[in-house]
Amino acid sequence: MTESVQTTSVSDSAVDAETNLGLLVDAVLQGGPADLPAEIRARRVHREERKVKIPHYGGHEHFERDGTPLDERAELVFRWTGRTRVAE
């Protein structure tokens, strides 16, 4: 018995549709390494996202969404929770 694997790609129009539907929102990453670039700290994420993982200097910086609802401000805030190293 063979197993088939289906892959899907997200087209630009699908991404635009998500943006237009309000599924993508502005987010800011707070805390973590001081050398994490500002352009990485400001990003667009899915409005239901709870965690963000950023590759950074041989590891990953982990951020978790704070508890304030999106309705109370213009952007989501993710706070740094720790760092993991990439396994060799």
Backbone atoms as SQL, in Angstrom:
CREATE TABLE atoms (id INTEGER PRIMARY KEY, chain TEXT, resi INTEGER, resn TEXT, atom TEXT, x REAL, y REAL, z REAL);
INSERT INTO atoms VALUES
  (1, 'A', 1, 'MET', 'N', 0.848, -1.170, 0.000),
  (2, 'A', 1, 'MET', 'CA', 0.000, 0.000, 0.000),
  (3, 'A', 1, 'MET', 'C', 0.890, 1.228, 0.000),
  (4, 'A', 2, 'THR', 'N', 0.584, 2.148, -0.880),
  (5, 'A', 2, 'THR', 'CA', 1.375, 3.376, -0.916),
  (6, 'A', 2, 'THR', 'C', 0.597, 4.512, -0.292),
  (7, 'A', 3, 'GLU', 'N', 1.343, 5.408, 0.279),
  (8, 'A', 3, 'GLU', 'CA', 0.732, 6.552, 0.936),
  (9, 'A', 3, 'GLU', 'C', 1.000, 7.783, 0.082),
  (10, 'A', 4, 'SER', 'N', -0.027, 8.528, -0.200),
  (11, 'A', 4, 'SER', 'CA', 0.175, 9.741, -0.980),
  (12, 'A', 4, 'SER', 'C', 0.230, 10.938, -0.044),
  (13, 'A', 5, 'VAL', 'N', 1.043, 11.869, -0.423),
  (14, 'A', 5, 'VAL', 'CA', 1.203, 13.082, 0.369),
  (15, 'A', 5, 'VAL', 'C', 0.728, 14.245, -0.474),
  (16, 'A', 6, 'GLN', 'N', -0.159, 15.025, 0.089),
  (17, 'A', 6, 'GLN', 'CA', -0.637, 16.198, -0.615),
  (18, 'A', 6, 'GLN', 'C', 0.035, 17.425, -0.037),
  (19, 'A', 7, 'THR', 'N', 0.466, 18.274, -0.920),
  (20, 'A', 7, 'THR', 'CA', 1.024, 19.537, -0.481),
  (21, 'A', 7, 'THR', 'C', 0.219, 20.648, -1.107),
  (22, 'A', 8, 'THR', 'N', 0.101, 21.704, -0.357),
  (23, 'A', 8, 'THR', 'CA', -0.588, 22.871, -0.882),
  (24, 'A', 8, 'THR', 'C', 0.326, 24.061, -0.728),
  (25, 'A', 9, 'SER', 'N', 0.213, 24.969, -1.643),
  (26, 'A', 9, 'SER', 'CA', 0.989, 26.189, -1.519),
  (27, 'A', 9, 'SER', 'C', 0.029, 27.347, -1.358),
  (28, 'A', 10, 'VAL', 'N', 0.475, 28.328, -0.634),
  (29, 'A', 10, 'VAL', 'CA', -0.344, 29.498, -0.408),
  (30, 'A', 10, 'VAL', 'C', 0.004, 30.518, -1.478),
  (31, 'A', 11, 'SER', 'N', -0.970, 30.869, -2.272),
  (32, 'A', 11, 'SER', 'CA', -0.728, 31.843, -3.326),
  (33, 'A', 11, 'SER', 'C', -0.801, 33.247, -2.757),
  (34, 'A', 12, 'ASP', 'N', -0.264, 34.194, -3.521),
  (35, 'A', 12, 'ASP', 'CA', -0.331, 35.585, -3.092),
  (36, 'A', 12, 'ASP', 'C', -1.774, 36.036, -2.903),
  (37, 'A', 13, 'SER', 'N', -2.680, 35.551, -3.761),
  (38, 'A', 13, 'SER', 'CA', -4.074, 35.953, -3.636),
  (39, 'A', 13, 'SER', 'C', -4.688, 35.411, -2.355),
  (40, 'A', 14, 'ALA', 'N', -4.262, 34.223, -1.912),
  (41, 'A', 14, 'ALA', 'CA', -4.774, 33.674, -0.652),
  (42, 'A', 14, 'ALA', 'C', -4.285, 34.510, 0.519),
  (43, 'A', 15, 'VAL', 'N', -3.023, 34.931, 0.471),
  (44, 'A', 15, 'VAL', 'CA', -2.481, 35.781, 1.533),
  (45, 'A', 15, 'VAL', 'C', -3.225, 37.111, 1.545),
  (46, 'A', 16, 'ASP', 'N', -3.461, 37.692, 0.355),
  (47, 'A', 16, 'ASP', 'CA', -4.214, 38.940, 0.267),
  (48, 'A', 16, 'ASP', 'C', -5.615, 38.765, 0.825),
  (49, 'A', 17, 'ALA', 'N', -6.241, 37.626, 0.544),
  (50, 'A', 17, 'ALA', 'CA', -7.586, 37.363, 1.045),
  (51, 'A', 17, 'ALA', 'C', -7.590, 37.316, 2.565),
  (52, 'A', 18, 'GLU', 'N', -6.586, 36.674, 3.167),
  (53, 'A', 18, 'GLU', 'CA', -6.502, 36.625, 4.626),
  (54, 'A', 18, 'GLU', 'C', -6.355, 38.030, 5.198),
  (55, 'A', 19, 'THR', 'N', -5.504, 38.838, 4.558),
  (56, 'A', 19, 'THR', 'CA', -5.305, 40.204, 5.027),
  (57, 'A', 19, 'THR', 'C', -6.607, 40.982, 4.930),
  (58, 'A', 20, 'ASN', 'N', -7.300, 40.850, 3.811),
  (59, 'A', 20, 'ASN', 'CA', -8.550, 41.575, 3.613),
  (60, 'A', 20, 'ASN', 'C', -9.634, 41.128, 4.581),
  (61, 'A', 21, 'LEU', 'N', -9.610, 39.893, 5.002),
  (62, 'A', 21, 'LEU', 'CA', -10.611, 39.389, 5.931),
  (63, 'A', 21, 'LEU', 'C', -10.274, 39.737, 7.384),
  (64, 'A', 22, 'GLY', 'N', -9.122, 40.361, 7.604),
  (65, 'A', 22, 'GLY', 'CA', -8.735, 40.732, 8.950),
  (66, 'A', 22, 'GLY', 'C', -8.124, 39.608, 9.744),
  (67, 'A', 23, 'LEU', 'N', -7.683, 38.541, 9.081),
  (68, 'A', 23, 'LEU', 'CA', -7.069, 37.424, 9.791),
  (69, 'A', 23, 'LEU', 'C', -5.629, 37.715, 10.176),
  (70, 'A', 24, 'LEU', 'N', -4.954, 38.565, 9.411),
  (71, 'A', 24, 'LEU', 'CA', -3.592, 38.969, 9.737),
  (72, 'A', 24, 'LEU', 'C', -3.644, 40.319, 10.426),
  (73, 'A', 25, 'VAL', 'N', -2.909, 40.431, 11.530),
  (74, 'A', 25, 'VAL', 'CA', -2.901, 41.664, 12.314),
  (75, 'A', 25, 'VAL', 'C', -1.465, 42.051, 12.633),
  (76, 'A', 26, 'ASP', 'N', -1.270, 43.309, 13.010),
  (77, 'A', 26, 'ASP', 'CA', 0.051, 43.780, 13.408),
  (78, 'A', 26, 'ASP', 'C', 0.407, 43.210, 14.771),
  (79, 'A', 27, 'ALA', 'N', 1.678, 42.873, 14.936),
  (80, 'A', 27, 'ALA', 'CA', 2.163, 42.353, 16.216),
  (81, 'A', 27, 'ALA', 'C', 3.522, 42.948, 16.507),
  (82, 'A', 28, 'VAL', 'N', 3.864, 43.015, 17.774),
  (83, 'A', 28, 'VAL', 'CA', 5.175, 43.489, 18.196),
  (84, 'A', 28, 'VAL', 'C', 5.738, 42.479, 19.194),
  (85, 'A', 29, 'LEU', 'N', 7.045, 42.206, 19.071),
  (86, 'A', 29, 'LEU', 'CA', 7.737, 41.283, 19.961),
  (87, 'A', 29, 'LEU', 'C', 8.508, 42.094, 20.992),
  (88, 'A', 30, 'GLN', 'N', 8.240, 41.858, 22.270),
  (89, 'A', 30, 'GLN', 'CA', 8.900, 42.604, 23.334),
  (90, 'A', 30, 'GLN', 'C', 9.809, 41.699, 24.141),
  (91, 'A', 31, 'GLY', 'N', 10.940, 42.264, 24.560),
  (92, 'A', 31, 'GLY', 'CA', 11.905, 41.530, 25.367),
  (93, 'A', 31, 'GLY', 'C', 12.859, 40.733, 24.504),
  (94, 'A', 32, 'GLY', 'N', 13.608, 39.850, 25.137),
  (95, 'A', 32, 'GLY', 'CA', 14.559, 39.034, 24.398),
  (96, 'A', 32, 'GLY', 'C', 15.864, 39.769, 24.142),
  (97, 'A', 33, 'PRO', 'N', 16.651, 39.259, 23.197),
  (98, 'A', 33, 'PRO', 'CA', 17.970, 39.836, 22.945),
  (99, 'A', 33, 'PRO', 'C', 17.883, 41.281, 22.435),
  (100, 'A', 34, 'ALA', 'N', 18.781, 42.108, 22.938),
  (101, 'A', 34, 'ALA', 'CA', 18.810, 43.516, 22.522),
  (102, 'A', 34, 'ALA', 'C', 19.186, 43.662, 21.057),
  (103, 'A', 35, 'ASP', 'N', 19.907, 42.685, 20.499),
  (104, 'A', 35, 'ASP', 'CA', 20.346, 42.792, 19.100),
  (105, 'A', 35, 'ASP', 'C', 19.346, 42.212, 18.094),
  (106, 'A', 36, 'LEU', 'N', 18.140, 41.865, 18.540),
  (107, 'A', 36, 'LEU', 'CA', 17.104, 41.398, 17.623),
  (108, 'A', 36, 'LEU', 'C', 16.610, 42.613, 16.839),
  (109, 'A', 37, 'PRO', 'N', 16.742, 42.604, 15.508),
  (110, 'A', 37, 'PRO', 'CA', 16.436, 43.789, 14.703),
  (111, 'A', 37, 'PRO', 'C', 14.986, 44.266, 14.828),
  (112, 'A', 38, 'ALA', 'N', 14.802, 45.565, 14.726),
  (113, 'A', 38, 'ALA', 'CA', 13.473, 46.173, 14.834),
  (114, 'A', 38, 'ALA', 'C', 12.531, 45.645, 13.764),
  (115, 'A', 39, 'GLU', 'N', 13.042, 45.370, 12.552),
  (116, 'A', 39, 'GLU', 'CA', 12.167, 44.881, 11.488),
  (117, 'A', 39, 'GLU', 'C', 11.654, 43.467, 11.772),
  (118, 'A', 40, 'ILE', 'N', 12.326, 42.740, 12.645),
  (119, 'A', 40, 'ILE', 'CA', 11.845, 41.416, 13.053),
  (120, 'A', 40, 'ILE', 'C', 10.823, 41.557, 14.186),
  (121, 'A', 41, 'ARG', 'N', 11.004, 42.561, 15.016),
  (122, 'A', 41, 'ARG', 'CA', 10.111, 42.769, 16.152),
  (123, 'A', 41, 'ARG', 'C', 8.714, 43.236, 15.749),
  (124, 'A', 42, 'ALA', 'N', 8.593, 43.884, 14.611),
  (125, 'A', 42, 'ALA', 'CA', 7.292, 44.321, 14.101),
  (126, 'A', 42, 'ALA', 'C', 6.933, 43.415, 12.935),
  (127, 'A', 43, 'ARG', 'N', 5.813, 42.715, 13.012),
  (128, 'A', 43, 'ARG', 'CA', 5.448, 41.737, 11.988),
  (129, 'A', 43, 'ARG', 'C', 3.943, 41.579, 11.897),
  (130, 'A', 44, 'ARG', 'N', 3.498, 40.825, 10.904),
  (131, 'A', 44, 'ARG', 'CA', 2.088, 40.483, 10.728),
  (132, 'A', 44, 'ARG', 'C', 1.931, 39.012, 11.110),
  (133, 'A', 45, 'VAL', 'N', 0.933, 38.714, 11.911),
  (134, 'A', 45, 'VAL', 'CA', 0.662, 37.337, 12.333),
  (135, 'A', 45, 'VAL', 'C', -0.826, 37.060, 12.202),
  (136, 'A', 46, 'HIS', 'N', -1.180, 35.783, 12.176),
  (137, 'A', 46, 'HIS', 'CA', -2.589, 35.389, 12.188),
  (138, 'A', 46, 'HIS', 'C', -3.182, 35.811, 13.534),
  (139, 'A', 47, 'ARG', 'N', -4.370, 36.340, 13.515),
  (140, 'A', 47, 'ARG', 'CA', -4.966, 36.901, 14.732),
  (141, 'A', 47, 'ARG', 'C', -5.137, 35.874, 15.855),
  (142, 'A', 48, 'GLU', 'N', -5.140, 34.574, 15.548),
  (143, 'A', 48, 'GLU', 'CA', -5.290, 33.534, 16.567),
  (144, 'A', 48, 'GLU', 'C', -3.950, 32.998, 17.072),
  (145, 'A', 49, 'GLU', 'N', -2.854, 33.468, 16.515),
  (146, 'A', 49, 'GLU', 'CA', -1.511, 32.988, 16.894),
  (147, 'A', 49, 'GLU', 'C', -1.265, 33.226, 18.381),
  (148, 'A', 50, 'ARG', 'N', -0.701, 32.223, 19.048),
  (149, 'A', 50, 'ARG', 'CA', -0.393, 32.333, 20.481),
  (150, 'A', 50, 'ARG', 'C', 1.105, 32.385, 20.764),
  (151, 'A', 51, 'LYS', 'N', 1.901, 31.793, 19.862),
  (152, 'A', 51, 'LYS', 'CA', 3.355, 31.749, 20.054),
  (153, 'A', 51, 'LYS', 'C', 4.052, 32.110, 18.756),
  (154, 'A', 52, 'VAL', 'N', 5.224, 32.729, 18.898),
  (155, 'A', 52, 'VAL', 'CA', 6.069, 33.071, 17.750),
  (156, 'A', 52, 'VAL', 'C', 7.471, 32.585, 18.067),
  (157, 'A', 53, 'LYS', 'N', 8.115, 31.938, 17.090),
  (158, 'A', 53, 'LYS', 'CA', 9.481, 31.434, 17.259),
  (159, 'A', 53, 'LYS', 'C', 10.333, 32.061, 16.159),
  (160, 'A', 54, 'ILE', 'N', 11.408, 32.766, 16.555),
  (161, 'A', 54, 'ILE', 'CA', 12.260, 33.493, 15.622),
  (162, 'A', 54, 'ILE', 'C', 13.660, 32.863, 15.622),
  (163, 'A', 55, 'PRO', 'N', 14.166, 32.421, 14.450),
  (164, 'A', 55, 'PRO', 'CA', 15.551, 31.946, 14.397),
  (165, 'A', 55, 'PRO', 'C', 16.504, 33.120, 14.635),
  (166, 'A', 56, 'HIS', 'N', 17.502, 32.895, 15.489),
  (167, 'A', 56, 'HIS', 'CA', 18.426, 33.983, 15.836),
  (168, 'A', 56, 'HIS', 'C', 19.739, 33.407, 16.358),
  (169, 'A', 57, 'TYR', 'N', 20.814, 33.635, 15.628),
  (170, 'A', 57, 'TYR', 'CA', 22.171, 33.229, 16.033),
  (171, 'A', 57, 'TYR', 'C', 22.264, 31.806, 16.586),
  (172, 'A', 58, 'GLY', 'N', 21.909, 30.829, 15.785),
  (173, 'A', 58, 'GLY', 'CA', 22.073, 29.431, 16.161),
  (174, 'A', 58, 'GLY', 'C', 21.043, 28.915, 17.147),
  (175, 'A', 59, 'GLY', 'N', 19.972, 29.625, 17.302),
  (176, 'A', 59, 'GLY', 'CA', 18.924, 29.188, 18.212),
  (177, 'A', 59, 'GLY', 'C', 17.596, 29.779, 17.792),
  (178, 'A', 60, 'HIS', 'N', 16.642, 29.675, 18.683),
  (179, 'A', 60, 'HIS', 'CA', 15.323, 30.254, 18.437),
  (180, 'A', 60, 'HIS', 'C', 14.908, 31.069, 19.659),
  (181, 'A', 61, 'GLU', 'N', 14.403, 32.258, 19.397),
  (182, 'A', 61, 'GLU', 'CA', 13.840, 33.091, 20.454),
  (183, 'A', 61, 'GLU', 'C', 12.338, 32.828, 20.475),
  (184, 'A', 62, 'HIS', 'N', 11.802, 32.579, 21.653),
  (185, 'A', 62, 'HIS', 'CA', 10.393, 32.220, 21.801),
  (186, 'A', 62, 'HIS', 'C', 9.624, 33.369, 22.453),
  (187, 'A', 63, 'PHE', 'N', 8.488, 33.688, 21.864),
  (188, 'A', 63, 'PHE', 'CA', 7.616, 34.750, 22.354),
  (189, 'A', 63, 'PHE', 'C', 6.207, 34.200, 22.485),
  (190, 'A', 64, 'GLU', 'N', 5.512, 34.606, 23.549),
  (191, 'A', 64, 'GLU', 'CA', 4.124, 34.191, 23.736),
  (192, 'A', 64, 'GLU', 'C', 3.247, 35.423, 23.870),
  (193, 'A', 65, 'ARG', 'N', 2.050, 35.302, 23.335),
  (194, 'A', 65, 'ARG', 'CA', 1.101, 36.403, 23.326),
  (195, 'A', 65, 'ARG', 'C', 0.677, 36.756, 24.744),
  (196, 'A', 66, 'ASP', 'N', 0.625, 38.060, 25.032),
  (197, 'A', 66, 'ASP', 'CA', 0.134, 38.453, 26.351),
  (198, 'A', 66, 'ASP', 'C', -1.386, 38.336, 26.366),
  (199, 'A', 67, 'GLY', 'N', -2.011, 38.542, 27.488),
  (200, 'A', 67, 'GLY', 'CA', -3.432, 38.252, 27.616),
  (201, 'A', 67, 'GLY', 'C', -4.389, 39.344, 27.190),
  (202, 'A', 68, 'THR', 'N', -3.886, 40.506, 26.799),
  (203, 'A', 68, 'THR', 'CA', -4.773, 41.605, 26.442),
  (204, 'A', 68, 'THR', 'C', -5.459, 41.340, 25.107),
  (205, 'A', 69, 'PRO', 'N', -6.774, 41.444, 25.063),
  (206, 'A', 69, 'PRO', 'CA', -7.494, 41.205, 23.793),
  (207, 'A', 69, 'PRO', 'C', -7.125, 42.226, 22.722),
  (208, 'A', 70, 'LEU', 'N', -7.175, 41.794, 21.487),
  (209, 'A', 70, 'LEU', 'CA', -6.854, 42.654, 20.358),
  (210, 'A', 70, 'LEU', 'C', -7.779, 43.856, 20.297),
  (211, 'A', 71, 'ASP', 'N', -9.015, 43.709, 20.735),
  (212, 'A', 71, 'ASP', 'CA', -9.993, 44.796, 20.671),
  (213, 'A', 71, 'ASP', 'C', -9.575, 46.013, 21.491),
  (214, 'A', 72, 'GLU', 'N', -8.718, 45.809, 22.490),
  (215, 'A', 72, 'GLU', 'CA', -8.330, 46.903, 23.371),
  (216, 'A', 72, 'GLU', 'C', -7.117, 47.678, 22.881),
  (217, 'A', 73, 'ARG', 'N', -6.524, 47.263, 21.757),
  (218, 'A', 73, 'ARG', 'CA', -5.371, 47.978, 21.194),
  (219, 'A', 73, 'ARG', 'C', -5.235, 47.651, 19.719),
  (220, 'A', 74, 'ALA', 'N', -4.337, 48.352, 19.052),
  (221, 'A', 74, 'ALA', 'CA', -4.202, 48.217, 17.602),
  (222, 'A', 74, 'ALA', 'C', -3.324, 47.041, 17.189),
  (223, 'A', 75, 'GLU', 'N', -2.541, 46.509, 18.096),
  (224, 'A', 75, 'GLU', 'CA', -1.625, 45.418, 17.738),
  (225, 'A', 75, 'GLU', 'C', -1.537, 44.397, 18.860),
  (226, 'A', 76, 'LEU', 'N', -1.146, 43.177, 18.489),
  (227, 'A', 76, 'LEU', 'CA', -0.904, 42.128, 19.482),
  (228, 'A', 76, 'LEU', 'C', 0.493, 42.304, 20.055),
  (229, 'A', 77, 'VAL', 'N', 0.667, 41.935, 21.301),
  (230, 'A', 77, 'VAL', 'CA', 1.983, 41.988, 21.936),
  (231, 'A', 77, 'VAL', 'C', 2.377, 40.568, 22.321),
  (232, 'A', 78, 'PHE', 'N', 3.576, 40.179, 21.901),
  (233, 'A', 78, 'PHE', 'CA', 4.161, 38.894, 22.267),
  (234, 'A', 78, 'PHE', 'C', 5.377, 39.177, 23.135),
  (235, 'A', 79, 'ARG', 'N', 5.453, 38.554, 24.283),
  (236, 'A', 79, 'ARG', 'CA', 6.571, 38.771, 25.219),
  (237, 'A', 79, 'ARG', 'C', 7.530, 37.582, 25.165),
  (238, 'A', 80, 'TRP', 'N', 8.811, 37.905, 25.263),
  (239, 'A', 80, 'TRP', 'CA', 9.866, 36.893, 25.197),
  (240, 'A', 80, 'TRP', 'C', 9.740, 35.947, 26.384),
  (241, 'A', 81, 'THR', 'N', 9.818, 34.637, 26.106),
  (242, 'A', 81, 'THR', 'CA', 9.725, 33.639, 27.179),
  (243, 'A', 81, 'THR', 'C', 10.980, 32.803, 27.328),
  (244, 'A', 82, 'GLY', 'N', 11.867, 32.834, 26.321),
  (245, 'A', 82, 'GLY', 'CA', 13.095, 32.064, 26.439),
  (246, 'A', 82, 'GLY', 'C', 13.737, 31.791, 25.096),
  (247, 'A', 83, 'ARG', 'N', 14.845, 31.080, 25.170),
  (248, 'A', 83, 'ARG', 'CA', 15.634, 30.754, 23.985),
  (249, 'A', 83, 'ARG', 'C', 15.952, 29.273, 23.986),
  (250, 'A', 84, 'THR', 'N', 15.930, 28.651, 22.818),
  (251, 'A', 84, 'THR', 'CA', 16.400, 27.280, 22.676),
  (252, 'A', 84, 'THR', 'C', 17.499, 27.266, 21.624),
  (253, 'A', 85, 'ARG', 'N', 18.405, 26.327, 21.743),
  (254, 'A', 85, 'ARG', 'CA', 19.472, 26.173, 20.755),
  (255, 'A', 85, 'ARG', 'C', 19.039, 25.169, 19.703),
  (256, 'A', 86, 'VAL', 'N', 19.550, 25.362, 18.493),
  (257, 'A', 86, 'VAL', 'CA', 19.267, 24.423, 17.413),
  (258, 'A', 86, 'VAL', 'C', 20.105, 23.169, 17.660),
  (259, 'A', 87, 'ALA', 'N', 19.471, 22.007, 17.596),
  (260, 'A', 87, 'ALA', 'CA', 20.184, 20.737, 17.807),
  (261, 'A', 87, 'ALA', 'C', 21.118, 20.478, 16.637),
  (262, 'A', 88, 'GLU', 'N', 22.276, 19.944, 16.934),
  (263, 'A', 88, 'GLU', 'CA', 23.248, 19.656, 15.873),
  (264, 'A', 88, 'GLU', 'C', 23.132, 18.248, 15.372);
